[in-house]
Amino acid sequence: MTSEQAEAHDAFRVTVNGVWASVIAGRMSDDDGWAAVGDALAELRDEVGE
């Protein structure tokens, strides 16, 4: 894994952790949380190129 891929992966993990923290706190619905995770995963795939 290149350093750029590692940075993209780390950013994805931070995003996902933030999304679920929002869901748990009640600031975001489960459906919106899953949608946000899907968007973050698509962005990760674009950045990593896989």
PQR file of N, CA, C, O and H, with PARSE charges and radii, in Angstrom:
ATOM      1  N   MET A   1       0.850  -1.161   0.000 -0.4000 1.5000
ATOM      2  CA  MET A   1       0.000   0.000   0.000 -0.0000 2.0000
ATOM      3  C   MET A   1       0.903   1.234   0.000  0.5500 1.7000
ATOM      4  O   MET A   1       1.835   1.344   0.797 -0.5500 1.4000
ATOM      5  N   THR A   2       0.605   2.149  -0.907 -0.4000 1.5000
ATOM      6  CA  THR A   2       1.391   3.384  -0.964 -0.0000 2.0000
ATOM      7  C   THR A   2       0.993   4.306   0.183  0.5500 1.7000
ATOM      8  O   THR A   2      -0.023   4.093   0.845 -0.5500 1.4000
ATOM      9  H   THR A   2      -0.151   2.060  -1.555  0.4000 1.0000
ATOM     10  N   SER A   3       1.797   5.317   0.403 -0.4000 1.5000
ATOM     11  CA  SER A   3       1.474   6.266   1.474 -0.0000 2.0000
ATOM     12  C   SER A   3       0.187   7.028   1.164  0.5500 1.7000
ATOM     13  O   SER A   3      -0.572   7.362   2.074 -0.5500 1.4000
ATOM     14  H   SER A   3       2.622   5.490  -0.135  0.4000 1.0000
ATOM     15  N   GLU A   4      -0.062   7.306  -0.123 -0.4000 1.5000
ATOM     16  CA  GLU A   4      -1.305   7.983  -0.503 -0.0000 2.0000
ATOM     17  C   GLU A   4      -2.523   7.104  -0.218  0.5500 1.7000
ATOM     18  O   GLU A   4      -3.553   7.587   0.254 -0.5500 1.4000
ATOM     19  H   GLU A   4       0.554   7.034  -0.863  0.4000 1.0000
ATOM     20  N   GLN A   5      -2.393   5.813  -0.509 -0.4000 1.5000
ATOM     21  CA  GLN A   5      -3.486   4.883  -0.224 -0.0000 2.0000
ATOM     22  C   GLN A   5      -3.712   4.756   1.278  0.5500 1.7000
ATOM     23  O   GLN A   5      -4.853   4.685   1.735 -0.5500 1.4000
ATOM     24  H   GLN A   5      -1.557   5.420  -0.893  0.4000 1.0000
ATOM     25  N   ALA A   6      -2.629   4.727   2.040 -0.4000 1.5000
ATOM     26  CA  ALA A   6      -2.752   4.636   3.494 -0.0000 2.0000
ATOM     27  C   ALA A   6      -3.444   5.876   4.057  0.5500 1.7000
ATOM     28  O   ALA A   6      -4.276   5.769   4.958 -0.5500 1.4000
ATOM     29  H   ALA A   6      -1.702   4.785   1.669  0.4000 1.0000
ATOM     30  N   GLU A   7      -3.104   7.040   3.533 -0.4000 1.5000
ATOM     31  CA  GLU A   7      -3.742   8.277   3.986 -0.0000 2.0000
ATOM     32  C   GLU A   7      -5.229   8.277   3.637  0.5500 1.7000
ATOM     33  O   GLU A   7      -6.054   8.702   4.445 -0.5500 1.4000
ATOM     34  H   GLU A   7      -2.428   7.127   2.801  0.4000 1.0000
ATOM     35  N   ALA A   8      -5.574   7.806   2.442 -0.4000 1.5000
ATOM     36  CA  ALA A   8      -6.980   7.727   2.040 -0.0000 2.0000
ATOM     37  C   ALA A   8      -7.737   6.760   2.941  0.5500 1.7000
ATOM     38  O   ALA A   8      -8.875   7.028   3.324 -0.5500 1.4000
ATOM     39  H   ALA A   8      -4.904   7.461   1.785  0.4000 1.0000
ATOM     40  N   HIS A   9      -7.117   5.650   3.275 -0.4000 1.5000
ATOM     41  CA  HIS A   9      -7.747   4.663   4.153 -0.0000 2.0000
ATOM     42  C   HIS A   9      -7.952   5.241   5.545  0.5500 1.7000
ATOM     43  O   HIS A   9      -9.007   5.044   6.148 -0.5500 1.4000
ATOM     44  H   HIS A   9      -6.192   5.433   2.964  0.4000 1.0000
ATOM     45  N   ASP A  10      -6.967   5.942   6.055 -0.4000 1.5000
ATOM     46  CA  ASP A  10      -7.098   6.576   7.371 -0.0000 2.0000
ATOM     47  C   ASP A  10      -8.227   7.604   7.368  0.5500 1.7000
ATOM     48  O   ASP A  10      -9.006   7.670   8.320 -0.5500 1.4000
ATOM     49  H   ASP A  10      -6.110   6.102   5.565  0.4000 1.0000
ATOM     50  N   ALA A  11      -8.323   8.406   6.308 -0.4000 1.5000
ATOM     51  CA  ALA A  11      -9.389   9.400   6.212 -0.0000 2.0000
ATOM     52  C   ALA A  11     -10.750   8.717   6.171  0.5500 1.7000
ATOM     53  O   ALA A  11     -11.710   9.212   6.762 -0.5500 1.4000
ATOM     54  H   ALA A  11      -7.690   8.352   5.535  0.4000 1.0000
ATOM     55  N   PHE A  12     -10.841   7.591   5.483 -0.4000 1.5000
ATOM     56  CA  PHE A  12     -12.088   6.825   5.427 -0.0000 2.0000
ATOM     57  C   PHE A  12     -12.480   6.361   6.828  0.5500 1.7000
ATOM     58  O   PHE A  12     -13.637   6.498   7.226 -0.5500 1.4000
ATOM     59  H   PHE A  12     -10.061   7.189   5.003  0.4000 1.0000
ATOM     60  N   ARG A  13     -11.539   5.822   7.562 -0.4000 1.5000
ATOM     61  CA  ARG A  13     -11.838   5.337   8.916 -0.0000 2.0000
ATOM     62  C   ARG A  13     -12.303   6.471   9.820  0.5500 1.7000
ATOM     63  O   ARG A  13     -13.234   6.295  10.606 -0.5500 1.4000
ATOM     64  H   ARG A  13     -10.600   5.710   7.238  0.4000 1.0000
ATOM     65  N   VAL A  14     -11.668   7.627   9.718 -0.4000 1.5000
ATOM     66  CA  VAL A  14     -12.074   8.772  10.528 -0.0000 2.0000
ATOM     67  C   VAL A  14     -13.489   9.203  10.154  0.5500 1.7000
ATOM     68  O   VAL A  14     -14.297   9.520  11.027 -0.5500 1.4000
ATOM     69  H   VAL A  14     -10.911   7.771   9.080  0.4000 1.0000
ATOM     70  N   THR A  15     -13.787   9.216   8.863 -0.4000 1.5000
ATOM     71  CA  THR A  15     -15.127   9.584   8.402 -0.0000 2.0000
ATOM     72  C   THR A  15     -16.168   8.617   8.928  0.5500 1.7000
ATOM     73  O   THR A  15     -17.205   9.037   9.441 -0.5500 1.4000
ATOM     74  H   THR A  15     -13.131   8.959   8.153  0.4000 1.0000
ATOM     75  N   VAL A  16     -15.903   7.330   8.806 -0.4000 1.5000
ATOM     76  CA  VAL A  16     -16.857   6.318   9.264 -0.0000 2.0000
ATOM     77  C   VAL A  16     -17.060   6.422  10.781  0.5500 1.7000
ATOM     78  O   VAL A  16     -18.187   6.325  11.266 -0.5500 1.4000
ATOM     79  H   VAL A  16     -15.061   6.988   8.389  0.4000 1.0000
ATOM     80  N   ASN A  17     -15.984   6.617  11.513 -0.4000 1.5000
ATOM     81  CA  ASN A  17     -16.124   6.772  12.964 -0.0000 2.0000
ATOM     82  C   ASN A  17     -16.979   7.986  13.302  0.5500 1.7000
ATOM     83  O   ASN A  17     -17.804   7.927  14.213 -0.5500 1.4000
ATOM     84  H   ASN A  17     -15.068   6.695  11.119  0.4000 1.0000
ATOM     85  N   GLY A  18     -16.793   9.072  12.587 -0.4000 1.5000
ATOM     86  CA  GLY A  18     -17.593  10.273  12.816 -0.0000 2.0000
ATOM     87  C   GLY A  18     -19.057  10.068  12.466  0.5500 1.7000
ATOM     88  O   GLY A  18     -19.946  10.553  13.167 -0.5500 1.4000
ATOM     89  H   GLY A  18     -16.123   9.120  11.846  0.4000 1.0000
ATOM     90  N   VAL A  19     -19.303   9.352  11.384 -0.4000 1.5000
ATOM     91  CA  VAL A  19     -20.683   9.065  10.983 -0.0000 2.0000
ATOM     92  C   VAL A  19     -21.387   8.266  12.067  0.5500 1.7000
ATOM     93  O   VAL A  19     -22.492   8.620  12.477 -0.5500 1.4000
ATOM     94  H   VAL A  19     -18.581   8.958  10.815  0.4000 1.0000
ATOM     95  N   TRP A  20     -20.768   7.205  12.531 -0.4000 1.5000
ATOM     96  CA  TRP A  20     -21.433   6.372  13.535 -0.0000 2.0000
ATOM     97  C   TRP A  20     -21.547   7.072  14.871  0.5500 1.7000
ATOM     98  O   TRP A  20     -22.491   6.814  15.619 -0.5500 1.4000
ATOM     99  H   TRP A  20     -19.870   6.917  12.198  0.4000 1.0000
ATOM    100  N   ALA A  21     -20.613   7.949  15.191 -0.4000 1.5000
ATOM    101  CA  ALA A  21     -20.763   8.751  16.404 -0.0000 2.0000
ATOM    102  C   ALA A  21     -22.003   9.640  16.292  0.5500 1.7000
ATOM    103  O   ALA A  21     -22.725   9.824  17.271 -0.5500 1.4000
ATOM    104  H   ALA A  21     -19.847   8.158  14.584  0.4000 1.0000
ATOM    105  N   SER A  22     -22.249  10.187  15.108 -0.4000 1.5000
ATOM    106  CA  SER A  22     -23.439  11.010  14.880 -0.0000 2.0000
ATOM    107  C   SER A  22     -24.712  10.187  14.971  0.5500 1.7000
ATOM    108  O   SER A  22     -25.717  10.652  15.506 -0.5500 1.4000
ATOM    109  H   SER A  22     -21.662  10.038  14.313  0.4000 1.0000
ATOM    110  N   VAL A  23     -24.676   8.965  14.450 -0.4000 1.5000
ATOM    111  CA  VAL A  23     -25.845   8.083  14.524 -0.0000 2.0000
ATOM    112  C   VAL A  23     -26.138   7.743  15.985  0.5500 1.7000
ATOM    113  O   VAL A  23     -27.280   7.832  16.434 -0.5500 1.4000
ATOM    114  H   VAL A  23     -23.858   8.586  14.015  0.4000 1.0000
ATOM    115  N   ILE A  24     -25.109   7.357  16.712 -0.4000 1.5000
ATOM    116  CA  ILE A  24     -25.289   6.977  18.110 -0.0000 2.0000
ATOM    117  C   ILE A  24     -25.807   8.159  18.934  0.5500 1.7000
ATOM    118  O   ILE A  24     -26.631   7.980  19.831 -0.5500 1.4000
ATOM    119  H   ILE A  24     -24.181   7.285  16.348  0.4000 1.0000
ATOM    120  N   ALA A  25     -25.327   9.352  18.630 -0.4000 1.5000
ATOM    121  CA  ALA A  25     -25.742  10.539  19.368 -0.0000 2.0000
ATOM    122  C   ALA A  25     -27.132  11.027  18.956  0.5500 1.7000
ATOM    123  O   ALA A  25     -27.691  11.921  19.592 -0.5500 1.4000
ATOM    124  H   ALA A  25     -24.658   9.497  17.901  0.4000 1.0000
ATOM    125  N   GLY A  26     -27.683  10.448  17.906 -0.4000 1.5000
ATOM    126  CA  GLY A  26     -29.012  10.836  17.462 -0.0000 2.0000
ATOM    127  C   GLY A  26     -29.044  12.028  16.527  0.5500 1.7000
ATOM    128  O   GLY A  26     -30.116  12.556  16.232 -0.5500 1.4000
ATOM    129  H   GLY A  26     -27.229   9.722  17.389  0.4000 1.0000
ATOM    130  N   ARG A  27     -27.880  12.460  16.056 -0.4000 1.5000
ATOM    131  CA  ARG A  27     -27.828  13.593  15.129 -0.0000 2.0000
ATOM    132  C   ARG A  27     -28.012  13.166  13.673  0.5500 1.7000
ATOM    133  O   ARG A  27     -28.169  14.001  12.782 -0.5500 1.4000
ATOM    134  H   ARG A  27     -27.009  12.032  16.295  0.4000 1.0000
ATOM    135  N   MET A  28     -27.991  11.852  13.450 -0.4000 1.5000
ATOM    136  CA  MET A  28     -28.130  11.319  12.091 -0.0000 2.0000
ATOM    137  C   MET A  28     -28.893  10.006  12.192  0.5500 1.7000
ATOM    138  O   MET A  28     -28.683   9.230  13.123 -0.5500 1.4000
ATOM    139  H   MET A  28     -27.864  11.174  14.173  0.4000 1.0000
ATOM    140  N   SER A  29     -29.783   9.760  11.229 -0.4000 1.5000
ATOM    141  CA  SER A  29     -30.540   8.504  11.233 -0.0000 2.0000
ATOM    142  C   SER A  29     -29.651   7.357  10.753  0.5500 1.7000
ATOM    143  O   SER A  29     -28.607   7.577  10.139 -0.5500 1.4000
ATOM    144  H   SER A  29     -29.954  10.391  10.472  0.4000 1.0000
ATOM    145  N   ASP A  30     -30.081   6.139  11.042 -0.4000 1.5000
ATOM    146  CA  ASP A  30     -29.336   4.962  10.563 -0.0000 2.0000
ATOM    147  C   ASP A  30     -29.230   4.967   9.040  0.5500 1.7000
ATOM    148  O   ASP A  30     -28.166   4.698   8.483 -0.5500 1.4000
ATOM    149  H   ASP A  30     -30.929   5.960  11.541  0.4000 1.0000
ATOM    150  N   ASP A  31     -30.348   5.276   8.370 -0.4000 1.5000
ATOM    151  CA  ASP A  31     -30.338   5.286   6.900 -0.0000 2.0000
ATOM    152  C   ASP A  31     -29.360   6.323   6.354  0.5500 1.7000
ATOM    153  O   ASP A  31     -28.620   6.056   5.407 -0.5500 1.4000
ATOM    154  H   ASP A  31     -31.213   5.494   8.823  0.4000 1.0000
ATOM    155  N   ASP A  32     -29.366   7.509   6.961 -0.4000 1.5000
ATOM    156  CA  ASP A  32     -28.422   8.542   6.527 -0.0000 2.0000
ATOM    157  C   ASP A  32     -26.985   8.121   6.830  0.5500 1.7000
ATOM    158  O   ASP A  32     -26.068   8.428   6.069 -0.5500 1.4000
ATOM    159  H   ASP A  32     -29.967   7.726   7.730  0.4000 1.0000
ATOM    160  N   GLY A  33     -26.798   7.424   7.934 -0.4000 1.5000
ATOM    161  CA  GLY A  33     -25.463   6.933   8.284 -0.0000 2.0000
ATOM    162  C   GLY A  33     -24.947   5.949   7.257  0.5500 1.7000
ATOM    163  O   GLY A  33     -23.799   6.040   6.820 -0.5500 1.4000
ATOM    164  H   GLY A  33     -27.543   7.175   8.553  0.4000 1.0000
ATOM    165  N   TRP A  34     -25.804   4.994   6.865 -0.4000 1.5000
ATOM    166  CA  TRP A  34     -25.388   4.025   5.845 -0.0000 2.0000
ATOM    167  C   TRP A  34     -25.106   4.720   4.520  0.5500 1.7000
ATOM    168  O   TRP A  34     -24.162   4.354   3.819 -0.5500 1.4000
ATOM    169  H   TRP A  34     -26.736   4.920   7.219  0.4000 1.0000
ATOM    170  N   ALA A  35     -25.908   5.711   4.173 -0.4000 1.5000
ATOM    171  CA  ALA A  35     -25.682   6.449   2.924 -0.0000 2.0000
ATOM    172  C   ALA A  35     -24.337   7.178   2.977  0.5500 1.7000
ATOM    173  O   ALA A  35     -23.593   7.183   1.996 -0.5500 1.4000
ATOM    174  H   ALA A  35     -26.674   6.008   4.743  0.4000 1.0000
ATOM    175  N   ALA A  36     -24.031   7.787   4.109 -0.4000 1.5000
ATOM    176  CA  ALA A  36     -22.766   8.499   4.255 -0.0000 2.0000
ATOM    177  C   ALA A  36     -21.576   7.541   4.181  0.5500 1.7000
ATOM    178  O   ALA A  36     -20.545   7.873   3.595 -0.5500 1.4000
ATOM    179  H   ALA A  36     -24.636   7.783   4.905  0.4000 1.0000
ATOM    180  N   VAL A  37     -21.718   6.361   4.769 -0.4000 1.5000
ATOM    181  CA  VAL A  37     -20.646   5.368   4.699 -0.0000 2.0000
ATOM    182  C   VAL A  37     -20.463   4.903   3.244  0.5500 1.7000
ATOM    183  O   VAL A  37     -19.335   4.740   2.778 -0.5500 1.4000
ATOM    184  H   VAL A  37     -22.555   6.091   5.245  0.4000 1.0000
ATOM    185  N   GLY A  38     -21.560   4.697   2.547 -0.4000 1.5000
ATOM    186  CA  GLY A  38     -21.468   4.314   1.127 -0.0000 2.0000
ATOM    187  C   GLY A  38     -20.767   5.381   0.301  0.5500 1.7000
ATOM    188  O   GLY A  38     -19.945   5.066  -0.559 -0.5500 1.4000
ATOM    189  H   GLY A  38     -22.476   4.830   2.926  0.4000 1.0000
ATOM    190  N   ASP A  39     -21.090   6.639   0.560 -0.4000 1.5000
ATOM    191  CA  ASP A  39     -20.426   7.739  -0.149 -0.0000 2.0000
ATOM    192  C   ASP A  39     -18.934   7.774   0.169  0.5500 1.7000
ATOM    193  O   ASP A  39     -18.107   7.979  -0.720 -0.5500 1.4000
ATOM    194  H   ASP A  39     -21.758   6.895   1.259  0.4000 1.0000
ATOM    195  N   ALA A  40     -18.596   7.573   1.442 -0.4000 1.5000
ATOM    196  CA  ALA A  40     -17.188   7.572   1.839 -0.0000 2.0000
ATOM    197  C   ALA A  40     -16.438   6.405   1.206  0.5500 1.7000
ATOM    198  O   ALA A  40     -15.279   6.546   0.814 -0.5500 1.4000
ATOM    199  H   ALA A  40     -19.268   7.406   2.164  0.4000 1.0000
ATOM    200  N   LEU A  41     -17.094   5.259   1.108 -0.4000 1.5000
ATOM    201  CA  LEU A  41     -16.462   4.099   0.480 -0.0000 2.0000
ATOM    202  C   LEU A  41     -16.232   4.351  -1.007  0.5500 1.7000
ATOM    203  O   LEU A  41     -15.182   3.992  -1.540 -0.5500 1.4000
ATOM    204  H   LEU A  41     -18.034   5.144   1.426  0.4000 1.0000
ATOM    205  N   ALA A  42     -17.191   4.956  -1.672 -0.4000 1.5000
ATOM    206  CA  ALA A  42     -17.021   5.283  -3.096 -0.0000 2.0000
ATOM    207  C   ALA A  42     -15.861   6.257  -3.280  0.5500 1.7000
ATOM    208  O   ALA A  42     -15.083   6.129  -4.225 -0.5500 1.4000
ATOM    209  H   ALA A  42     -18.044   5.247  -1.239  0.4000 1.0000
ATOM    210  N   GLU A  43     -15.746   7.222  -2.385 -0.4000 1.5000
ATOM    211  CA  GLU A  43     -14.638   8.177  -2.463 -0.0000 2.0000
ATOM    212  C   GLU A  43     -13.304   7.477  -2.232  0.5500 1.7000
ATOM    213  O   GLU A  43     -12.318   7.771  -2.908 -0.5500 1.4000
ATOM    214  H   GLU A  43     -16.378   7.326  -1.617  0.4000 1.0000
ATOM    215  N   LEU A  44     -13.276   6.554  -1.278 -0.4000 1.5000
ATOM    216  CA  LEU A  44     -12.047   5.792  -1.023 -0.0000 2.0000
ATOM    217  C   LEU A  44     -11.648   4.997  -2.263  0.5500 1.7000
ATOM    218  O   LEU A  44     -10.479   4.979  -2.646 -0.5500 1.4000
ATOM    219  H   LEU A  44     -14.077   6.316  -0.729  0.4000 1.0000
ATOM    220  N   ARG A  45     -12.608   4.351  -2.876 -0.4000 1.5000
ATOM    221  CA  ARG A  45     -12.307   3.566  -4.094 -0.0000 2.0000
ATOM    222  C   ARG A  45     -11.755   4.464  -5.192  0.5500 1.7000
ATOM    223  O   ARG A  45     -10.834   4.072  -5.909 -0.5500 1.4000
ATOM    224  H   ARG A  45     -13.558   4.366  -2.565  0.4000 1.0000
ATOM    225  N   ASP A  46     -12.315   5.674  -5.328 -0.4000 1.5000
ATOM    226  CA  ASP A  46     -11.818   6.606  -6.341 -0.0000 2.0000
ATOM    227  C   ASP A  46     -10.378   7.022  -6.044  0.5500 1.7000
ATOM    228  O   ASP A  46      -9.546   7.103  -6.948 -0.5500 1.4000
ATOM    229  H   ASP A  46     -13.063   5.992  -4.746  0.4000 1.0000
ATOM    230  N   GLU A  47     -10.097   7.284  -4.772 -0.4000 1.5000
ATOM    231  CA  GLU A  47      -8.762   7.735  -4.394 -0.0000 2.0000
ATOM    232  C   GLU A  47      -7.732   6.630  -4.495  0.5500 1.7000
ATOM    233  O   GLU A  47      -6.601   6.867  -4.917 -0.5500 1.4000
ATOM    234  H   GLU A  47     -10.772   7.219  -4.038  0.4000 1.0000
ATOM    235  N   VAL A  48      -8.116   5.428  -4.111 -0.4000 1.5000
ATOM    236  CA  VAL A  48      -7.167   4.319  -4.110 -0.0000 2.0000
ATOM    237  C   VAL A  48      -7.032   3.705  -5.502  0.5500 1.7000
ATOM    238  O   VAL A  48      -5.994   3.143  -5.851 -0.5500 1.4000
ATOM    239  H   VAL A  48      -9.035   5.235  -3.768  0.4000 1.0000
ATOM    240  N   GLY A  49      -8.102   3.824  -6.288 -0.4000 1.5000
ATOM    241  CA  GLY A  49      -8.049   3.318  -7.644 -0.0000 2.0000
ATOM    242  C   GLY A  49      -8.328   1.842  -7.769  0.5500 1.7000
ATOM    243  O   GLY A  49      -7.866   1.197  -8.711 -0.5500 1.4000
ATOM    244  H   GLY A  49      -8.945   4.280  -6.004  0.4000 1.0000
ATOM    245  N   GLU A  50      -9.082   1.295  -6.829 -0.4000 1.5000
ATOM    246  CA  GLU A  50      -9.410  -0.128  -6.884 -0.0000 2.0000
ATOM    247  C   GLU A  50     -10.886  -0.323  -6.999  0.5500 1.7000
ATOM    248  O   GLU A  50     -11.356  -1.459  -7.059 -0.5500 1.4000
ATOM    249  H   GLU A  50      -9.458   1.819  -6.064  0.4000 1.0000
TER
END
